[in-house]
Amino acid sequence: LSDHSITGSEMLWEILGIDPEHGPATYDDAARLLFDKETLDTSLARREYLLSTGKDIKYEIKLPRADTGETRYFRVQIHPEKNRDGDIDRFFGVVADITEQKLLEEELRYQQELSQKAQEVGRVGHFYNDYEKKSLFWSDTVYDIFGIEEHAPHLLGTDRLRPALMPGEAEKFEAEGRRAVEMGGTPFSYTFHGKRPNDGQIIFVQSNCTIEYVDGRVKAILGFLQDITERVEAQNTREKLEAALQEAQKSEALNYFAGGMAHELSNMLQPAISFGTLAKSAASKGDSQAAEKHISEALNAISRATDLTRKALQFVRNSPVSGQSISLVPALEEARSILRASSGNIRWDLNAELYGVCVHAETTGLVQILLNLVRNAIEATSSSERIEITADKYAVTEETLWQEHDLAPGKYVKVCVRDFGLGISSGIAEDIFNPMFTTKSGGMGTGLGLPVSKGLAERWGGALVLNEDIQDGAEFLLLLPITD
């Protein structure tokens, strides 16, 4: 301190970007080389503190390298040393370059800030339930999501949630956790259904949890919770709208066939009337054997008419569901009995191998798809031209290029509906599956038939596509996955 001289190790000058052979000889020289005014003032204040207290100090400082100007971070510890008289005559210091550590800390802090913002925007909270320390940390967002104002730090686990949960929800969540432990500690998810106690709002909260182990024992559970109420409500609304569209389109399709069904019913009931008349005549003549035969024929005709009416009503009343394993041929036969009323020129060709085969579909929905396709075929052709419906097994492989329709490789049934009309131009083919698109004039058609049919097929894990490779007419391919 007497002559302000400074002596630095070679490593010190290297980390400061100073040539060791030409290092500063005095403190003032070093200050002019490295410090701006603010840093110099702070340094002088530290000097006064050291002289007045004689205590060690530690601090961090940000300085530019003398050679490149690159900003570096340093941790400094200074120890004042005293002479024989007890006066401080020099300072001894240790300097460490902590730039990499500081940059990592800043990056971590930045990521934490981003995570916090994401949690606030996405309404995501987290908890950490430590069973060893018997402690539970919940972020403020968790309390906010569930509408719980009393944090109840004395409670562990789902007990804190009970005021906001529907009956049995806590037990179901705990059962999922136990099942995950039994399976070796795999991550598990659960969606809570609750009612916020502070405002009475119904909520849905999705949790994703990870189990931590120490020496084979459960140590803690880390969980992230997100408020998905709006998503669930939007999904429910969408499903209701889809169901309403399907019902509207289904009624439209059946109304189209109403005239044909009336004609078909008339054809079925006319023999019943004729056989009833013959039975009455035979009875009046005392011929009970003939009367009984005629009555039997009349009842058969009425039974066929009743069966057609029953199937039509069943089709109207039932809404297609997500699908199940159904026997294919009986479902197609039910469709045939309804479609017979629309046209007598429909040719069916079912491969014999399909008997006993089950597909993932739904009978009412399958009838609806075929009604839509046959209706379009009838309107695209004259009444004298035939419509062909064929069905056969089909294998989807990676080479068959069905990836664009999200079909998984496997065994399917391919149902083809083909007409021999003018076909579908390439310009129209791009839009036929778009909702509300229709080529029908005069307010005829809603433009829902094909998109609803396509949606049903995809919901069952299948596909409905236009075959663009044929030359005459139009052909639609319906693929349905075969089940065990």
C-alpha positions in Angstrom: 0.0 0.0 0.0 3.0 2.3 0.6 3.9 2.6 -3.1 0.6 1.3 -4.6 2.6 -1.5 -6.4 0.7 -4.6 -7.6 2.1 -8.1 -8.2 0.0 -10.6 -10.0 0.5 -14.3 -10.9 0.9 -15.3 -14.5 -2.6 -16.9 -14.4 -4.1 -13.7 -13.2 -2.9 -11.7 -16.1 -3.9 -14.5 -18.5 -7.5 -14.6 -17.4 -7.7 -10.7 -17.5 -6.3 -10.7 -21.1 -3.0 -9.0 -20.1 0.4 -10.0 -21.4 2.2 -11.4 -18.3 5.5 -9.8 -19.4 4.0 -6.4 -19.5 1.6 -6.5 -16.6 0.6 -3.3 -14.8 3.1 -2.3 -12.1 0.7 -0.4 -9.9 -2.9 -0.6 -8.8 -3.7 2.6 -10.7 -2.3 1.2 -13.9 -4.5 -1.9 -13.6 -7.5 0.2 -12.8 -7.0 2.4 -15.9 -6.7 -0.7 -18.0 -9.7 -2.6 -16.7 -12.1 -0.3 -14.8 -14.7 2.2 -15.9 -15.6 5.0 -13.6 -18.4 3.2 -11.8 -16.3 0.1 -11.2 -13.4 2.2 -10.0 -15.6 4.0 -7.5 -16.9 0.7 -6.2 -13.3 -0.6 -5.9 -12.2 2.4 -3.9 -15.1 2.0 -1.6 -14.1 -1.7 -1.0 -10.5 -0.4 -0.2 -11.8 1.9 2.4 -13.9 -0.9 4.0 -10.8 -3.2 4.1 -8.7 -0.5 5.8 -11.4 0.5 8.3 -12.5 -3.0 9.3 -9.5 -5.3 8.6 -12.0 -8.0 7.6 -11.9 -10.3 4.5 -14.4 -9.5 1.7 -15.8 -11.6 -1.1 -17.5 -10.3 -4.2 -18.2 -10.9 -7.9 -17.2 -8.5 -10.6 -17.8 -8.2 -14.3 -14.8 -6.9 -16.3 -13.8 -6.7 -20.0 -10.7 -8.6 -21.1 -8.0 -6.2 -21.8 -7.1 -7.8 -25.2 -10.5 -8.6 -26.7 -13.0 -6.6 -24.8 -15.0 -9.8 -24.1 -17.0 -9.5 -20.9 -15.9 -12.0 -18.2 -17.2 -12.7 -14.7 -14.8 -13.1 -11.7 -15.1 -14.1 -8.1 -12.7 -12.2 -5.8 -11.7 -12.8 -2.2 -9.4 -10.2 -0.6 -7.6 -10.6 2.7 -5.9 -7.5 4.4 -2.5 -8.3 5.9 -1.0 -6.4 8.8 2.7 -5.5 9.6 4.4 -5.8 13.0 2.9 -2.6 14.2 -0.6 -3.9 13.5 -1.2 -1.6 10.5 -2.6 -2.9 7.2 0.3 -2.6 4.7 -1.0 -4.8 1.8 -3.9 -6.8 0.4 -3.7 -10.4 -0.7 -6.3 -11.6 -3.2 -7.5 -14.6 -5.0 -9.3 -14.2 -8.4 -11.3 -17.0 -10.2 -12.8 -16.8 -13.6 -16.5 -17.9 -13.2 -17.8 -16.8 -16.6 -19.0 -20.3 -17.7 -20.7 -20.8 -14.4 -22.4 -17.4 -14.5 -23.6 -18.0 -18.1 -25.1 -21.3 -17.1 -26.8 -19.7 -14.1 -28.2 -16.9 -16.3 -29.4 -19.5 -18.9 -31.0 -21.5 -16.1 -32.6 -18.4 -14.7 -33.9 -17.5 -18.1 -35.3 -21.0 -18.7 -37.0 -20.8 -15.3 -38.6 -17.5 -16.2 -39.8 -18.9 -19.5 -41.1 -22.0 -17.6 -42.9 -19.7 -15.1 -44.4 -17.7 -17.9 -45.5 -20.8 -19.8 -47.1 -22.1 -16.6 -49.0 -18.9 -16.1 -50.1 -18.7 -19.7 -50.9 -22.4 -20.0 -52.3 -22.7 -16.5 -49.7 -25.3 -15.5 -48.7 -25.9 -11.9 -46.5 -28.5 -10.3 -46.1 -30.3 -7.0 -43.4 -32.4 -5.3 -44.5 -34.9 -2.7 -41.4 -36.0 -0.7 -42.3 -39.1 1.3 -38.9 -39.4 3.0 -39.0 -35.8 4.4 -42.8 -35.9 4.7 -43.1 -32.6 2.9 -45.2 -31.4 0.0 -44.5 -28.4 -2.2 -47.3 -27.0 -4.4 -46.8 -24.1 -6.8 -49.2 -21.2 -6.4 -50.7 -22.1 -9.8 -52.0 -25.4 -8.4 -54.0 -23.7 -5.7 -55.2 -21.2 -8.2 -56.3 -23.9 -10.7 -58.3 -25.8 -8.0 -59.6 -22.6 -6.5 -58.3 -23.5 -3.0 -57.5 -20.4 -1.0 -56.5 -22.3 2.2 -53.1 -23.8 1.5 -53.3 -26.2 4.4 -49.5 -27.0 4.7 -50.1 -29.6 7.4 -51.9 -31.9 4.8 -50.1 -34.2 2.4 -51.0 -35.7 -0.9 -54.5 -35.5 -2.3 -55.9 -34.5 1.0 -55.3 -30.8 0.1 -57.4 -31.4 -3.1 -60.5 -32.9 -1.5 -62.4 -29.6 -1.1 -62.3 -29.2 -4.9 -62.8 -32.8 -6.0 -65.9 -34.8 -6.9 -66.5 -37.8 -4.6 -64.1 -40.6 -5.3 -61.6 -38.6 -7.4 -58.9 -38.6 -4.8 -59.2 -42.4 -4.3 -59.0 -43.0 -8.1 -55.9 -40.8 -8.4 -54.2 -42.7 -5.6 -55.2 -46.0 -7.2 -53.5 -44.9 -10.4 -50.3 -44.1 -8.4 -50.3 -47.5 -6.7 -50.8 -49.2 -10.0 -47.8 -47.3 -11.5 -45.7 -48.4 -8.5 -46.7 -52.0 -9.0 -45.7 -51.8 -12.7 -42.2 -50.7 -11.8 -42.6 -47.0 -11.4 -43.8 -46.0 -14.8 -45.1 -42.4 -15.3 -48.9 -42.1 -15.0 -51.6 -39.6 -15.9 -55.0 -38.8 -14.4 -57.6 -36.2 -15.2 -59.3 -34.8 -12.1 -63.0 -33.8 -12.2 -63.8 -31.1 -9.6 -65.6 -28.0 -8.6 -63.7 -25.0 -7.4 -64.8 -24.1 -3.9 -64.1 -20.4 -4.3 -66.4 -19.8 -7.3 -68.3 -23.0 -7.9 -66.8 -23.5 -11.4 -66.7 -27.1 -12.8 -63.1 -27.9 -13.8 -61.1 -30.7 -15.4 -57.4 -30.9 -14.5 -54.9 -33.2 -16.2 -52.0 -34.5 -14.1 -48.8 -36.1 -15.4 -46.7 -37.7 -12.6 -43.2 -39.3 -12.3 -42.2 -41.5 -9.4 -38.7 -41.2 -7.9 -37.0 -44.1 -6.1 -34.2 -44.5 -3.6 -32.9 -48.0 -2.8 -36.0 -49.6 -4.3 -38.3 -47.5 -2.2 -40.6 -44.7 -3.4 -38.9 -41.4 -2.4 -41.2 -38.8 -4.0 -43.7 -38.0 -6.7 -43.2 -35.1 -9.1 -46.4 -34.0 -10.9 -47.4 -31.3 -13.3 -51.1 -30.2 -13.5 -52.8 -28.3 -16.2 -56.3 -26.8 -16.3 -57.9 -28.4 -19.4 -61.4 -27.3 -18.7 -61.7 -25.1 -21.8 -60.3 -28.0 -23.9 -62.8 -30.5 -22.5 -65.7 -28.1 -23.0 -64.6 -27.4 -26.5 -64.4 -31.2 -27.2 -67.8 -31.8 -25.8 -69.3 -29.0 -27.8 -67.6 -30.3 -31.0 -68.9 -33.8 -30.3 -72.5 -32.4 -29.9 -72.2 -30.5 -33.1 -70.8 -33.5 -35.0 -73.7 -35.6 -33.6 -76.2 -33.0 -34.7 -74.7 -32.8 -38.2 -74.8 -36.6 -38.5 -78.4 -36.7 -37.4 -79.3 -33.9 -39.9 -77.5 -35.7 -42.7 -78.9 -39.1 -41.8 -82.5 -37.8 -41.9 -81.7 -36.2 -45.3 -80.4 -39.5 -46.7 -83.4 -41.4 -45.4 -85.9 -38.8 -46.6 -84.4 -39.3 -50.1 -85.3 -43.0 -49.9 -88.7 -42.4 -48.4 -90.5 -42.6 -51.8 -88.7 -45.8 -52.8 -89.5 -47.3 -49.4 -93.1 -46.4 -49.8 -93.1 -48.2 -53.2 -91.3 -51.2 -51.6 -93.8 -51.4 -48.8 -96.6 -51.3 -51.2 -95.1 -54.2 -53.2 -94.8 -56.1 -49.9 -98.3 -55.3 -48.6 -100.1 -55.9 -52.0 -99.5 -59.7 -51.7 -100.7 -59.6 -48.1 -104.0 -58.1 -49.3 -104.3 -60.6 -52.1 -103.6 -63.6 -49.9 -105.9 -62.2 -47.3 -108.7 -62.0 -49.9 -108.0 -65.6 -51.0 -108.0 -66.8 -47.4 -111.4 -65.1 -46.8 -112.8 -66.8 -49.9 -111.5 -70.2 -48.9 -112.8 -69.9 -45.4 -116.3 -69.0 -46.7 -116.2 -72.2 -48.8 -115.1 -74.2 -45.7 -111.7 -75.0 -47.1 -109.7 -74.5 -43.9 -106.5 -75.9 -45.3 -106.3 -73.5 -48.2 -107.4 -70.6 -45.9 -104.5 -71.4 -43.5 -102.0 -71.5 -46.4 -103.1 -68.1 -47.7 -103.1 -66.6 -44.2 -99.5 -67.9 -43.8 -98.4 -66.2 -47.0 -100.1 -63.0 -46.0 -98.4 -63.0 -42.7 -95.0 -63.6 -44.3 -95.5 -60.6 -46.6 -96.6 -58.4 -43.6 -93.6 -59.7 -41.6 -91.2 -58.6 -44.4 -92.8 -55.1 -44.5 -92.6 -54.9 -40.7 -88.9 -55.8 -40.8 -88.1 -53.1 -43.4 -90.0 -50.5 -41.3 -88.2 -51.7 -38.1 -84.8 -51.4 -39.7 -85.5 -47.9 -41.1 -86.7 -46.7 -37.7 -83.7 -48.3 -36.0 -81.4 -46.4 -38.4 -83.1 -43.1 -37.7 -83.1 -43.5 -33.9 -79.6 -44.8 -33.4 -76.6 -42.4 -33.5 -73.3 -43.8 -34.7 -70.8 -44.3 -31.9 -67.1 -44.7 -31.9 -67.3 -48.3 -33.1 -67.1 -51.9 -31.9 -66.5 -55.3 -33.3 -69.5 -56.2 -35.5 -70.1 -59.1 -37.8 -69.8 -57.7 -41.3 -72.2 -59.7 -43.5 -75.3 -59.2 -41.3 -74.6 -55.5 -41.2 -74.3 -55.4 -45.0 -77.5 -57.5 -45.3 -79.3 -54.9 -43.1 -78.1 -52.2 -45.4 -79.2 -54.2 -48.5 -82.8 -54.5 -47.1 -83.0 -50.7 -46.8 -81.2 -49.9 -50.1 -83.4 -52.3 -52.0 -86.1 -49.7 -51.7 -84.0 -47.1 -53.6 -83.2 -49.0 -56.7 -83.7 -52.5 -58.1 -80.5 -52.3 -60.1 -78.0 -52.6 -57.3 -75.6 -55.6 -57.9 -74.1 -57.0 -54.7 -71.0 -59.2 -54.8 -69.7 -60.3 -51.4 -66.7 -62.6 -51.2 -67.6 -65.9 -49.4 -64.5 -65.5 -47.2 -66.2 -62.6 -45.5 -68.8 -64.8 -43.7 -67.9 -64.8 -40.1 -65.5 -61.9 -40.4 -65.8 -59.0 -37.9 -64.8 -55.4 -38.4 -64.4 -52.4 -36.2 -67.4 -50.3 -37.2 -71.0 -49.7 -36.1 -74.1 -51.1 -38.0 -76.1 -47.9 -38.1 -73.1 -45.8 -39.2 -72.2 -48.4 -41.9 -75.8 -48.3 -43.3 -75.6 -44.5 -43.3 -72.3 -44.5 -45.3 -73.8 -46.9 -47.9 -77.0 -44.8 -48.1 -74.9 -41.7 -48.9 -72.8 -43.5 -51.5 -75.7 -45.2 -53.2 -77.7 -41.9 -53.3 -74.9 -40.1 -55.0 -74.5 -42.9 -57.5 -78.2 -42.9 -58.3 -78.2 -39.1 -58.9 -75.0 -39.4 -61.1 -76.6 -42.1 -63.4 -79.8 -42.9 -65.1 -82.2 -45.3 -63.5 -81.3 -48.0 -66.0 -77.6 -48.1 -65.2 -76.5 -50.5 -62.6 -74.7 -49.8 -59.3 -72.2 -52.3 -58.0 -71.4 -53.0 -54.4 -68.5 -55.4 -53.8 -66.6 -56.5 -50.7 -63.4 -58.4 -50.2 -60.5 -58.7 -47.8 -57.6 -56.3 -48.3 -54.1 -56.1 -46.8 -52.7 -52.6 -46.1 -48.9 -52.6 -46.1 -46.3 -49.9 -46.3 -46.0 -50.5 -50.0 -49.7 -49.8 -50.7 -49.2 -46.1 -49.9 -52.1 -45.7 -47.5 -50.0 -43.7 -45.1 -51.6 -40.4 -46.3 -54.9 -41.7 -44.9 -53.3 -42.6 -41.5 -54.1 -46.3 -42.0 -52.0 -48.7 -39.9 -50.6 -51.7 -41.8 -52.9 -54.7 -41.2 -55.9 -56.6 -42.4 -59.0 -54.8 -43.7 -62.3 -55.3 -45.5 -62.6 -53.1 -48.7 -66.2 -52.3 -49.7 -66.4 -50.7 -53.1 -69.5 -48.7 -54.3 -69.3 -48.0 -58.1 -71.5 -46.3 -60.6 -71.1 -46.1 -64.4 -72.1 -42.5 -64.9 -70.0 -39.5 -66.1 -67.6 -39.7 -63.2 -66.0 -37.0 -61.1 -63.7 -34.4 -62.6 -60.3 -33.8 -61.1 -61.3 -30.2 -60.1 -64.3 -31.4 -58.1 -62.5 -34.5 -56.7 -60.4 -32.2 -54.5 -63.4 -30.8 -52.7 -66.0 -33.6 -52.4 -65.0 -34.4 -48.8 -65.1 -30.8 -47.7 -68.2 -29.9 -45.5 -71.0 -28.0 -47.2 -69.5 -28.6 -50.7 -72.2 -29.8 -53.1 -72.7 -29.9 -56.9 -76.5 -30.2 -56.5 -78.6 -27.2 -57.5 -81.9 -25.8 -56.4 -81.0 -26.2 -52.7 -80.8 -29.9 -53.0 -78.3 -31.6 -50.7 -76.5 -30.3 -47.7 -72.9 -31.2 -48.7 -72.6 -33.3 -45.5 -73.0 -36.8 -46.8 -69.4 -37.5 -47.9 -67.6 -35.6 -45.1 -69.8 -37.3 -42.4 -69.2 -40.7 -44.0 -65.5 -40.1 -44.2 -65.4 -39.0 -40.5 -67.2 -42.1 -39.4 -64.8 -44.4 -41.3 -61.8 -42.6 -39.8 -63.3 -42.8 -36.3 -63.4 -46.6 -36.7 -59.7 -46.7 -37.8 -60.6 -47.0 -41.5 -60.8 -44.7 -44.5 -63.2 -43.6 -47.2 -61.5 -42.5 -50.5 -62.3 -41.8 -54.1 -60.7 -44.2 -56.5 -59.2 -41.9 -59.1 -57.8 -44.8 -61.2 -60.9 -46.0 -63.0 -62.0 -44.7 -66.4 -65.8 -45.0 -66.4 -68.0 -43.7 -63.6 -67.0 -43.2 -60.0 -65.9 -45.6 -57.4 -65.6 -45.0 -53.6 -63.5 -47.4 -51.4 -64.5 -47.9 -47.8 -61.8 -49.7 -45.7 -62.7 -51.1 -42.3 -60.2 -52.8 -40.0 -60.7 -56.5 -39.3 -61.0 -57.5 -35.7 -60.4 -60.8 -33.9 
